[in-house]
Amino acid sequence: MTARVEIYTKFACPYCVRAKHLLDSKGVAYSEYDVTMGGAKRAEMVSRAPHARTVPQIFINDVAIGGSDDLRELDREGRLDAMLAESGAA
């Protein structure tokens, strides 16, 4: 089994595009939640990552990873692939 990846995005967000491109390049399936208009998913994002006010916000197995730069840093450090290989099942 592979990790459960979720990403909160907004329309025309270049950082969101960059994060999704990195995930796509690794063949990672993810759930994307558009919070452009606010609403319930935006509130959900803020409740899951209380200090986050920007997008994208990325979660791997319910762990808040942060944004696009944080995702790229994990990849540069060689830690992202291991996280993506972990099962989200308890």
C-alpha positions in Angstrom: 0.0 0.0 0.0 1.1 3.6 -0.6 0.7 6.8 1.4 -2.4 8.8 1.3 -1.6 12.2 -0.1 -3.8 15.3 0.1 -3.2 18.7 -1.3 -5.2 21.9 -0.8 -4.9 24.3 -3.7 -6.2 27.5 -5.3 -6.9 28.3 -8.9 -3.9 29.7 -10.9 -1.5 29.1 -7.9 2.0 28.6 -9.3 3.2 26.9 -6.1 0.3 24.5 -6.3 1.2 23.6 -9.9 4.8 23.0 -8.9 3.9 20.8 -6.0 1.5 18.8 -8.1 4.1 18.5 -10.9 6.6 17.0 -8.4 4.0 14.5 -7.1 2.9 13.6 -10.7 6.5 13.1 -11.7 6.8 10.4 -9.0 3.5 8.8 -10.1 1.8 9.7 -6.8 -2.0 9.6 -6.6 -3.4 12.4 -4.5 -6.6 14.0 -3.5 -6.8 17.7 -4.4 -9.1 20.1 -2.6 -9.7 23.5 -4.3 -10.0 26.2 -1.6 -10.1 29.1 -4.0 -13.6 30.2 -2.8 -13.0 29.4 0.8 -15.7 27.3 2.4 -15.7 24.1 4.2 -12.5 22.7 2.7 -10.6 25.9 3.5 -11.8 25.7 7.1 -10.8 22.0 7.1 -7.3 23.0 5.9 -6.9 25.6 8.6 -8.1 23.2 11.3 -5.5 20.6 10.1 -2.7 23.0 9.8 -3.6 25.9 12.2 -0.6 28.1 11.3 -1.0 27.7 7.5 -2.5 30.6 5.6 -1.1 29.9 2.1 -1.5 27.1 -0.4 -0.6 24.5 -1.3 -0.9 22.7 2.0 0.2 19.1 1.6 -0.5 16.2 3.9 1.0 12.7 3.7 -0.8 10.1 5.9 -2.4 13.0 7.8 1.0 14.6 8.6 1.2 18.2 7.6 4.2 18.6 5.3 3.7 22.2 4.5 3.9 23.8 1.1 5.6 23.4 -2.2 9.0 24.5 -0.9 8.7 22.0 2.0 7.8 19.2 -0.4 10.8 20.0 -2.6 13.1 20.1 0.4 11.9 16.6 1.5 12.7 15.4 -2.0 16.1 17.0 -2.0 16.9 15.4 1.3 15.9 12.0 0.0 13.1 11.6 2.6 10.1 12.1 0.3 10.1 8.7 -1.4 10.2 6.9 1.9 7.3 8.9 3.2 5.3 8.2 0.0 6.0 4.5 0.3 4.5 4.3 3.8 1.0 3.0 4.2 -1.5 5.3 5.7 -3.3 2.3 7.3 -2.9 1.9 11.0 
